[in-house]
Amino acid sequence: DIQMTQSPASLSASLGETVTIECLASEDIYSNLAWYQQKPGKSPQLLIYYANSLNDGVPSRFSGSGSGTQYSLKINSLQSEDVSIYFCQQNYDSPPTFGAGTKLELK
Amino acid sequence: QVQLKESGPGLVQPSQTLSLTCTVSGFSLTSYHVSWVRQPPGKGLEWMGVIWTGGSTAYNSLLKSRLSISRDTSKSQVFLKMNSLQTEDTATYYCARVGDGTYYPLYVMDAWGQGASVTVSS
């Protein structure tokens, strides 16, 4: 199975700041990388797919980038509603596998 | 609009079988695949398996011997059955719609249910 390593495990940032979350795959996943946001007590919601395609309705302050084995999620101008856990997921090979998550809190 | 809703018992005894139902609306099970994903308390996400639009299934090899996914298209329902439950199976179980590669990529989950919390305990 492809292993997904996310960093950092937790992150504290101030309103208006820019934050970046990293995801490293154990092998080349050819941009088959999705990001999900899970707000407290809620189910995950798709943010980004194909590494950089923003899902419908997702604010433009979210962006994704990367290729090969290294990917990142960037949130510009952090808002209070962005407090969540963020997961990356590879969809290149079965079984699809997730990173352990990054918990984003407000400073 | 697209909706998925899980239902089932909140408490299962060790060694018993878990049965969950995912009722979908806003799309057809013959047009979209559906996966089950679980999340132990305070932990990450684990993909369990998928039922394809044609009715065939694929499972995570770690769970394959204990897991069965089926459906009733006339009722828009997908079923999960997992036997020999242990305490480590305590988790929130989600069903999710899976991309088919035409808009959303395969294995990307674009809509999720609210989740069903399952505790394995005597």
Boltz contact constraints between the chains, C-beta under 6 A:
constraints:
  - contact:
      token1: [A, 34]
      token2: [B, 108]
      max_distance: 6.0
  - contact:
      token1: [A, 43]
      token2: [B, 94]
      max_distance: 6.0
  - contact:
      token1: [A, 43]
      token2: [B, 112]
      max_distance: 6.0
  - contact:
      token1: [A, 43]
      token2: [B, 114]
      max_distance: 6.0
  - contact:
      token1: [A, 43]
      token2: [B, 115]
      max_distance: 6.0
  - contact:
      token1: [A, 44]
      token2: [B, 112]
      max_distance: 6.0
  - contact:
      token1: [A, 46]
      token2: [B, 110]
      max_distance: 6.0
  - contact:
      token1: [A, 49]
      token2: [B, 105]
      max_distance: 6.0
  - contact:
      token1: [A, 49]
      token2: [B, 108]
      max_distance: 6.0
  - contact:
      token1: [A, 87]
      token2: [B, 45]
      max_distance: 6.0
  - contact:
      token1: [A, 91]
      token2: [B, 105]
      max_distance: 6.0
  - contact:
      token1: [A, 91]
      token2: [B, 107]
      max_distance: 6.0
  - contact:
      token1: [A, 91]
      token2: [B, 108]
      max_distance: 6.0
  - contact:
      token1: [A, 95]
      token2: [B, 47]
      max_distance: 6.0
  - contact:
      token1: [A, 95]
      token2: [B, 60]
      max_distance: 6.0
  - contact:
      token1: [A, 96]
      token2: [B, 47]
      max_distance: 6.0
  - contact:
      token1: [A, 96]
      token2: [B, 107]
      max_distance: 6.0
  - contact:
      token1: [A, 98]
      token2: [B, 44]
      max_distance: 6.0
  - contact:
      token1: [A, 98]
      token2: [B, 45]
      max_distance: 6.0
  - contact:
      token1: [A, 100]
      token2: [B, 44]
      max_distance: 6.0
  - contact:
      token1: [A, 101]
      token2: [B, 44]
      max_distance: 6.0
